């Protein structure tokens, strides 16, 4: 990841509003950021104490019953809009601002042990990885080189493969309801394949998210990353983006989320150009864990920022976690444990 930034807006907005011969000097006060379990208040004042008839307060466009002790404990983390509509005389004006909700506590840190090492195709620019019925399914990138493949775990042999049209840069994939869903990077289109034959059956399109990066699923929804801090929940029938969360720690956002896997009701995500995995709460976006996987890239025979960790697959039945990276010559089965 290139950098980590806290995104916030000014906590004070001042507007000059005219009503007849009077000039109103209004200000909207709010915190810049708060922890998700905290309550907060917002106020509007007229600097010269001129009369205000009434004020309506809103959070993300939804009117609040009160501007005091606002409870956001069930809200997603990230940037939210606050606003106030002010009425005085025959005049109505609106003030707007933003506030950032952060995770309550810092993420737990995990280390790893290597359980097994297996061969991996060093020419595979891994973008998506998934375990299914004893095999790994993998999507690879680069224009003119993108593929979808089925791979033997222990040998690394590719037992089934198709090439993606050369105009597309292949990205993340997942298997859902016995179909393979695969993203493209910048074309805002994904493909649905027959699991057995790899025959393409349907396209789906994403209009709100910026790009296609990683893909996984819950029992009902597809989850898609787009290179930002956002994770989108897609309708599994149409591919339409229906909602999103944003990944935040207790003090910052995490951008450039990449390959994804849904494990034990948590989202595991690679971060572009980082040899680590972050563990995200799918309801709030809180980053609850960070797994430091330094050392695996070197063991895979690769160096450089473009040959980093990217590929997470989980065998739920046997509790096996597999990871690999872009052009790595090894696939690793690992166990995570909390750092003491």
N, C-alpha and C positions, 0 to 999 in steps of 0.2 A: 504494500500500500504506500502511496506516495506521501501522504500526510494525513493527520487526524485534526479536525477542526471542530470547534463549538460554533454552531450557527445561532445567532440571536439578533433581535432587533432592539432599537433603543426603547427604554422603558418609559420614555416621556415624549409625548407629542403635544405641541402647542399650535393651535390654529387661531387666526384672527377672523371673527365672524361679525358681519354688520347687520344690525337690525335698526331700521329708522336712522336716527342720528347717533345711536350708541354703537360702540365697538366692543364686542365680547372677546375676551381673552380666555379661551378654554384649554384645559390640559387634561389628558387621560393618563392616569398613573397605574402601572402594573409592574410586577416583577419581570425581570428579563428571563429568568429560568427558575424552576423549582424541581424538587424531587417528587416522584409520582405519588408518594404517600402524604405529601404535605398539602395543606389547604392554603388558598390565597384569596386576596381581595383586589378589586379594581375600583377606582373612583374617578369621577369627573368633577373638576372644580372650575369656577370662574375666578380668575386671579384677583379681580377687583370686587368680588363678592356680589356681583350683579345677579338678579334673581333668575333661576332656572325653573321652569314649570314642571318638567319630568324628564327622566332618563330611562332608557331601556338598554340593558346590557346583554351581550351575546357572546357565546363561545362556539367557534366554527359555524356561525350562522344560526345557531339554536339559542333561542331566548332563555336567559337565566332567570330563575325565580328570585334570586338575590345576588347582589354583587359582593357579598361577604362570605368568607369561609367556604369557598368553592371547592368541592371535592372532585378530584380527577383521578382517584385511585384505580378506577376501572377503564381509564382512557389509554389509548396507545401512546407510546412515548414519541417525542419529536416536536416539530414545529406546529403550533396551533394559532388560529386567528382569534383575536378578541376585538370587540367593537362596542361602541356605545352610540346610540341615537339620542340626540339632545333636542328637547322641545322648549322654546321660550318665545313668548308672544305668538306671532304667526309664522315663526321661523323654525325649521327643522334641519339639523346638521348631524353628520356622522363622523366619528373619529375611529380610526383603526390602529391596531398594533399587533405584534406577535409575541408569543411566549413559548419557551421550550420546556417540555417535561422530560426529566432525566430519570434514570434508574435509581432506586433507593440505595443500593450498595455496589461496591466495586465487584467485578467478576472474579470468580475463583480461578486459580491458575492450575493447569494440569500439565503433567509430563507424560512420558510414554515409555513403554518397553516394546521391543520387537518380538513378536511371536514366531513369525515365519517371513521368509523372503522368497519371492517367485520372479521368474523372468517376465519382462514387459518389453513390448516393441518400442525400441528407441526412436523409431521414426513416427510414432504416434504422438501428435500434438494434442494431448488429452484435454477435452472440454467437458465431458460428462461421463459418469461411471455409475453403474448400478448392478447389484447382485440379483439374480433371478434363477431359481431352480438349478443351482449348482454351477452356473456360468456367470461370467461378468459380461455386461453389455456396455459398450463404450462408443462415444461419439468423439471425433477428432476434428480439428480445425485447420485453418489456412485455405485460402482460395485456390481451387484446383487440386487440393489434397484432402479435402474434408470427406470423412467416411462415417458409416455406422457399421459396427462390427460386434460379433459374438466371440468371446474369448475363453479358452480353457484357463482356469486359475493356476493350476500347478505347473503347466508347461508354457503358458503365454501364447500358445498357438491360436491363430485366428481361424475359427471353423466356419464362419459365415461373414460376408462383408458386402456392402454396396457402396458405391461412390456417390457423393452428393453432387448435384449439378455445379459445374465450375464457377458459376456466377455467385454462389453462396459460400459464406464462411460459416461452417458448422459450429454450433455451440452446445449448450447443455442438453441432456436428455433424461427421460424417466419412463418407467413402465407402469401403466395404470389401466386397470380393467382389460388386461391382456392386449393392450396397444402400446406401441412405442411413440412417445411424443418427443420431438426434437426441435430445438430452436435454431434460428439463424441469427447472426450478429446484428447487422445493420439494416436488414431488409424488412423488418417488422412482420415476418411471416414464420410460422412453424409448420412442421409436417407431422402427420400421423401415419404410422406404418403398421402393417400386419406383423405381429410378434413372431410368427413362425416363418413367413416367407420374405419378410422385409419389403414387401410390396407397398408402395405409397398409396394410401386410401383417401387422404383428405388433407387440406390445408387449414390452418387457423391463423388469425391475425391479431396483433396486439397494437392498439392505437394510443394508449395512455403512457405506457412505460417507454423509456427512451430507446432501449436496445434489448437484445436477447443475450443473456449470459448463462445463468445456471437454472436448473429445473429439478424439482422434486414434487412430492405430493403427500397430502394427508389421506385419510380415508374417504374424503369427499372432494377436496379441491387440489388443483395444481398450485405449486408455489414457484414463483419465478423471480430471479434477480435481474437487474438491468444495468449494473455497473455503478449504481448509486448506493445510498444507505437504505433504499426501499426494497421490500419484498412484497410482491404482488400475489394476491390470491385469485386464481383464474377459475372460471366456470369450466368444469371438465368436459362439457359437451360442446361448448362454443369457443372456448379459449379466451373469452372476454375477461378483462380485468374488472373484478367486482369490489375489491378493497385492498388495502395495503397496511403494512406496519413499517416502522423505521427503526433501524438498529442503533441503540444508544447505550453507553455505559453510564455510570454515575456522574461523568463529567465531560463526555464528548460523544459525537456521532462516529460511526464506523462506515466509511464509504467503500466503494469498489468491491461489494460482495459478489462472489463468483459462483463456483460450483457448489451445489447444495445436496443435502441428504436429510431426511426426516427420521430421527432415531429416538425412540422412547419419548414421543410427544415433544421433542425439541428439534429445532432447526440447526443443523451443523453446516457451517459455511466456510469455504475458502475465501480469503481476501487476496485480491490480485497483487502479485509480487511480494507476498508475505508467506513464509513457511510456518503458518499457524492456522488453526481452525478456531472459529468462534462459535459459541453455543448460545442460541437465541430463543427466548420465550416467544412462541408463536402468537400469543394473545396481545402482549404489550410491546414487544420489540426489545425488551431488556436483554442486554448481553450478560448472561449469567456465568459464562465460563470462557476461558481462552486456553487452548491447548498449544503449547510451544513444541513444535516438531522440528526444531533445528537439528541438523545432522543428517536427516534423511536425504536431502538434496545431494549432499556430498557422497553419500553411500550409493546414490543412483548414477553417479558418474557425470553429473551435470553441474554447471556453474552459470551465473548470469541471471538477470532479473526476468527474462522471458522463459526460463526453464524451471519455474518454481512449482511447488506443490499445487496440484489442481486435479482432484479426483477423490471422491469419498463414496464408498459403497458399504452397505451393512447387511450381513446375513443374520436376520433376527432370530431364526430358529436355533442357530448355533452360537449366537452372540459373537460374531466375528466382524471386526472393523478393518476394512481395506482402504489403503490410500496409495496414490501414485502422483505423478506430475507430468508436466509437459516435456516430452522427449526423454523421460526417465527410462532407464534400462531395467528397473526393478519395480515390482508391486510389493508393498509391505502389508502384512497383517500385524496390527498393533493393539495394545491395550493401553487405555488412558487411566491415569491415577492422579489424585489431587496432590499437588506439591506440598510437601511438609515444611 
